[in-house]
Amino acid sequence: MATAASAAPPAISSFERWLSVWVALCIVAGIALGYAFPGLFALIASAEVARVNLVVAVLIWLMIIPMLLKIDFGALGSVRQHWRGVGVTLFINWAVKPFSMTLLATFFLGWLFAPLLPASEISSYIAGLIILAAAPCTAMVFVWSNLCEGEPNYTLSQVALNDLIMVFAFAPIVGLLLGVAAITVPWNTLLLSVVLYIVVPVIIAQLVRRNVLVRGGKPALDRLLGGLGPVSLVALLATLVLLFGFQGEAIVARPLVIALIAVPILFQVYLNAGLAYWLSRRFGVAWCVAAPAALIGASNFFELAVAAAISLFGLNSGAALATVVGVLVEVPVMLSVVSLAKRTRPWYERGAVA
């Protein structure tokens, strides 16, 4: 079994640590460019096939595939070693988080904040948050787990299992909850999104991963991941510039919208992280597993959410905007969860059931 020191990924980079700042700058740049070059953004928006924007699709593949290269599905064999932690996280990710987000989004956006939001976009905002919550995080959780000294083999096996489940469960859960929220489900587009942004990237990533390991082993894979990491983040930021280029006029007119959309996201993160942490303590899960379990339970695969929202509702939709707000708050909120987990470690270990 690999040790934590040998298996853990490097700590969060300076670029990743300030991701929210770069996202905010992309918001400003996107809005400014949208006003300055409306014809260019209209041309990009028209490059669609079967409601899939080709420019955005390429950027999203550049986001997702490098992250999926980190996943070793061979790690599924170690799931049994941490079955209680795995069980807690699966429960949170698939039985709690999408449903709690539906309730929170409906309460805050559909009722409490409804007078402050454009009535025609409320359903779209709720749909975006549902999509965001239905996709458990794949890549950044390795960073969060490393920062809180989490058990690396648990993290790897849990992420691999979540990715496998996501292939089959993402579309049914999103379809169910959009229906519950009285939002029309374009099933053909939803299934196409699953194939295009989950199934195909997983297959490509695993084929590339296997080929690189055969040719050069783990050092070659590490070099490839190191080279592709910046590509993934730059593609994310470029996608945000496009999104806000299309949404710029609406955002300038209603800057309060972003802050209001962030509220249910914040509640959802702390609710699910806290529940996963408490359940782990009740079931006697070791802290080095409980901390990443809370982080995996709370974070989202926002790259997939952005892609699915764009495919389902369009580049300039409220759903796409809602998923982008998830990107904006991800890093500072998850860093705060890491800090809370580390600060409460003595309390956790005093009360954990043997």
Secondary structure as GFF3:
##gff-version 3
##sequence-region A 1 354
A	DSSP	alpha_helix	4	7	.	.	.	ID=ss1
A	DSSP	alpha_helix	14	17	.	.	.	ID=ss2
A	DSSP	alpha_helix	19	36	.	.	.	ID=ss3
A	DSSP	alpha_helix	38	46	.	.	.	ID=ss4
A	DSSP	beta_strand	48	49	.	.	.	ID=ss5
A	DSSP	beta_strand	52	53	.	.	.	ID=ss6
A	DSSP	alpha_helix	54	68	.	.	.	ID=ss7
A	DSSP	three_ten_helix	73	82	.	.	.	ID=ss8
A	DSSP	alpha_helix	83	90	.	.	.	ID=ss9
A	DSSP	pi_helix	91	96	.	.	.	ID=ss10
A	DSSP	alpha_helix	97	107	.	.	.	ID=ss11
A	DSSP	pi_helix	108	112	.	.	.	ID=ss12
A	DSSP	three_ten_helix	114	116	.	.	.	ID=ss13
A	DSSP	three_ten_helix	119	121	.	.	.	ID=ss14
A	DSSP	alpha_helix	122	133	.	.	.	ID=ss15
A	DSSP	alpha_helix	140	147	.	.	.	ID=ss16
A	DSSP	alpha_helix	152	180	.	.	.	ID=ss17
A	DSSP	alpha_helix	187	194	.	.	.	ID=ss18
A	DSSP	pi_helix	195	199	.	.	.	ID=ss19
A	DSSP	alpha_helix	200	253	.	.	.	ID=ss20
A	DSSP	alpha_helix	256	282	.	.	.	ID=ss21
A	DSSP	alpha_helix	287	298	.	.	.	ID=ss22
A	DSSP	alpha_helix	302	313	.	.	.	ID=ss23
A	DSSP	alpha_helix	318	343	.	.	.	ID=ss24
A	DSSP	alpha_helix	345	351	.	.	.	ID=ss25
###
